[in-house]
Amino acid sequence: MGCGTGHWASFFSEHGFTVTGVDISPSMIRVAREKEIPRAAFAIADAHELPLDSCRFNVTVAITTLEFARHPELVLREMVRCTRRPGGIVLIGALNAASRLNRSRKASGKPTYKEARFFSPRELQTLLAPYGQTRVVSAARVPSVRWLLPLAPLADAIGRLLHLLHGAFIVGRAEL
C-alpha cells in the first residue's frame, strides 16, 4: 500500500517476493514502473478501497502509508481483506509518535510532517490487535547530539535488546 516510487517494492523483489504495489498518485506509479523492478506490478489505487481480490496475498505491507491515510483503520481493514487467512501476515511500518526526532519533525511545520499522523507503539498495537497475534518493535534510535550519530547502531541494538519503544520507526506485525 502506498508504494510510492517503488523503493520498498524493489527491496522485496530483491528478496524473492512477487510484488503488487499500489499508490493513489499516478506520478509515483509512473516512477515505480520506470524502474522495471523484476516480479513487480504497479497500479493506481486508493488503499481505502483496493481493487484486489480477497485473500490474494501471503503478506501485505504498508510502510509510512498509514500516516497519510484519511482513515488508517479502513486501509488496514483492506490490507487484511487482501491477505490469506489463516497464516497470512500484515506488516505496518510507521513513524513513531514516541520518538523525540519525530516530535521535532512534526513541530518543524514542514508540510510532509505537519500533515502526517504519527502512531505510538500502543496505537499501532491497538490498530492491529483485532486481526490476530501481533507484535510491535521499534528501530532507528537517533541520538540527539550530532557527534553521537556514529553510535546510532549501538543505541539501536541496545534498544532492541531492552525492547525500548522510542525509536523513530515502529513496525507492527499481525499474523492472521
Secondary structure, DSSP 8 states (H G I E B T S, - for coil): ---TTSHHHHHHHHTT--EEEEES-HHHHHHHHHT--TTEEEEE--TTS--S-TT-BSEEEEES-GGG-S-HHHHHHHHHHTB-TTT-EEEEEEEBTT-HHHHHHHHHT-HHHHT---B-HHHHHHHHGGGSEEEEEEE----SSGGGGGGHHHHHHHHHHTT---SSEEEEEEE-
